[in-house]
């Protein structure tokens, strides 16, 4: 049983590390990097990632929380700065199938303008995964992403 748990954790760490290493860094600001893919199907696309290992990725119009096993997310909540936590949100079937949570619209814009983003995901076994992300530099790089990336 311990071996199975360790193998699962190793996979999650590998997924987070792979997400952080997407493409070449073309700009940095504060605690964030703007990376551009130079090969593959996403040629020319960009992603913003924190400089420290994180599940958070920001693309045009969307924030993704990655690295969850498929069909394992029970619900999630997030909090921007010192505001109240969101009500628990149950992920869509598409999010379940991909093993990631996507936040867009007004919530996404609020997060990009913030200074601190905290989230908590609860899996179907009721284990919590949480993260506290410093957003310093994100809004500036997001403007650059919108101006230079497709």
C-alpha positions as semicolon CSV with decimal commas, in nm:
position;residue;x (nm);y (nm);z (nm)
1;X;0,000;0,000;0,000
2;X;0,283;0,242;0,089
3;X;0,448;0,168;-0,245
4;X;0,126;0,256;-0,428
5;X;0,096;0,586;-0,241
6;X;0,460;0,675;-0,311
7;X;0,416;0,591;-0,679
8;X;0,110;0,816;-0,695
9;X;0,296;1,102;-0,530
10;X;0,589;1,059;-0,769
11;X;0,350;1,087;-1,066
12;X;0,198;1,407;-0,927
13;X;0,539;1,564;-0,867
14;X;0,643;1,469;-1,222
15;X;0,326;1,627;-1,367
16;X;0,385;1,952;-1,174
17;X;0,750;1,963;-1,283
18;X;0,652;1,899;-1,645
19;X;0,394;2,179;-1,629
20;X;0,659;2,417;-1,497
21;X;0,901;2,328;-1,777
22;X;0,669;2,409;-2,069
23;X;0,857;2,599;-2,341
24;X;1,121;2,867;-2,327
25;X;1,104;3,154;-2,078
26;X;1,062;3,476;-2,278
27;X;0,996;3,712;-1,988
28;X;0,986;3,721;-1,610
29;X;0,820;3,958;-1,365
30;X;0,802;3,922;-0,989
31;X;0,733;3,559;-0,907
32;X;0,613;3,460;-1,257
33;X;0,757;3,345;-1,591
34;X;0,603;3,382;-1,937
35;X;0,690;3,076;-2,142
36;X;0,638;3,016;-2,512
37;X;0,616;2,675;-2,673
38;X;0,839;2,630;-2,975
39;X;0,747;2,277;-3,080
40;X;0,449;2,049;-3,099
41;X;0,079;2,116;-3,151
42;X;0,084;2,424;-2,928
43;X;0,355;2,595;-3,135
44;X;0,347;2,965;-3,054
45;X;0,117;2,935;-2,753
46;X;0,213;3,083;-2,418
47;X;0,165;2,994;-2,055
48;X;0,236;3,184;-1,734
49;X;0,379;2,980;-1,447
50;X;0,499;3,068;-1,098
51;X;0,877;3,048;-1,056
52;X;0,830;2,800;-0,771
53;X;0,679;2,455;-0,838
54;X;0,301;2,488;-0,856
55;X;-0,014;2,336;-1,001
56;X;-0,115;2,680;-1,133
57;X;-0,087;2,768;-1,503
58;X;-0,234;3,078;-1,664
59;X;-0,322;3,092;-2,034
60;X;-0,526;3,343;-2,232
61;X;-0,861;3,369;-2,052
62;X;-0,809;3,075;-1,818
63;X;-0,635;2,963;-1,500
64;X;-0,570;2,591;-1,476
65;X;-0,499;2,393;-1,161
66;X;-0,327;2,082;-1,291
67;X;-0,181;1,754;-1,174
68;X;-0,482;1,573;-1,032
69;X;-0,554;1,212;-1,120
70;X;-0,839;1,183;-1,370
71;X;-1,189;1,146;-1,226
72;X;-1,070;1,211;-0,871
73;X;-1,172;1,572;-0,793
74;X;-1,461;1,601;-0,548
75;X;-1,475;1,982;-0,520
76;X;-1,261;2,292;-0,492
77;X;-1,260;2,640;-0,338
78;X;-1,040;2,940;-0,396
79;X;-0,968;3,272;-0,226
80;X;-0,819;3,591;-0,370
81;X;-0,619;3,818;-0,139
82;X;-0,802;3,848;0,195
83;X;-1,148;3,812;0,044
84;X;-1,389;3,537;0,140
85;X;-1,341;3,185;0,008
86;X;-1,561;3,086;-0,284
87;X;-1,842;2,844;-0,222
88;X;-1,736;2,485;-0,294
89;X;-1,751;2,415;-0,667
90;X;-1,803;2,069;-0,816
91;X;-1,595;2,023;-1,132
92;X;-1,751;1,950;-1,469
93;X;-1,717;1,613;-1,640
94;X;-1,459;1,766;-1,877
95;X;-1,247;1,882;-1,582
96;X;-1,278;1,536;-1,425
97;X;-1,170;1,368;-1,748
98;X;-0,862;1,591;-1,776
99;X;-0,771;1,589;-1,405
100;X;-0,755;1,967;-1,391
101;X;-0,968;2,257;-1,279
102;X;-1,021;2,556;-1,507
103;X;-1,127;2,899;-1,384
104;X;-1,232;3,163;-1,635
105;X;-1,452;3,471;-1,670
106;X;-1,484;3,726;-1,388
107;X;-1,319;3,492;-1,136
108;X;-1,014;3,456;-1,358
109;X;-0,985;3,834;-1,406
110;X;-1,013;3,888;-1,028
111;X;-0,732;3,638;-0,965
112;X;-0,501;3,795;-1,227
113;X;-0,546;4,137;-1,062
114;X;-0,487;4,000;-0,711
115;X;-0,174;3,968;-0,500
116;X;-0,243;3,627;-0,343
117;X;-0,433;3,321;-0,464
118;X;-0,517;3,028;-0,239
119;X;-0,702;2,717;-0,344
120;X;-0,803;2,386;-0,193
121;X;-0,903;2,079;-0,389
122;X;-1,071;1,789;-0,218
123;X;-1,037;1,451;-0,389
124;X;-1,295;1,176;-0,383
125;X;-1,116;1,018;-0,087
126;X;-1,158;1,350;0,098
127;X;-0,787;1,427;0,101
128;X;-0,720;1,801;0,065
129;X;-0,458;1,951;-0,164
130;X;-0,399;2,319;-0,108
131;X;-0,165;2,584;-0,235
132;X;-0,090;2,949;-0,158
133;X;0,043;3,136;-0,463
134;X;0,207;3,480;-0,467
135;X;0,066;3,668;-0,767
136;X;0,333;3,942;-0,773
137;X;0,411;4,009;-1,141
138;X;0,122;3,808;-1,287
139;X;-0,094;4,099;-1,404
140;X;0,198;4,262;-1,591
141;X;0,295;3,937;-1,763
142;X;-0,070;3,860;-1,843
143;X;-0,092;4,188;-2,037
144;X;0,224;4,087;-2,224
145;X;0,078;3,741;-2,295
146;X;-0,235;3,897;-2,445
147;X;-0,027;4,135;-2,660
148;X;0,232;3,888;-2,792
149;X;0,090;3,534;-2,782
150;X;-0,191;3,377;-2,973
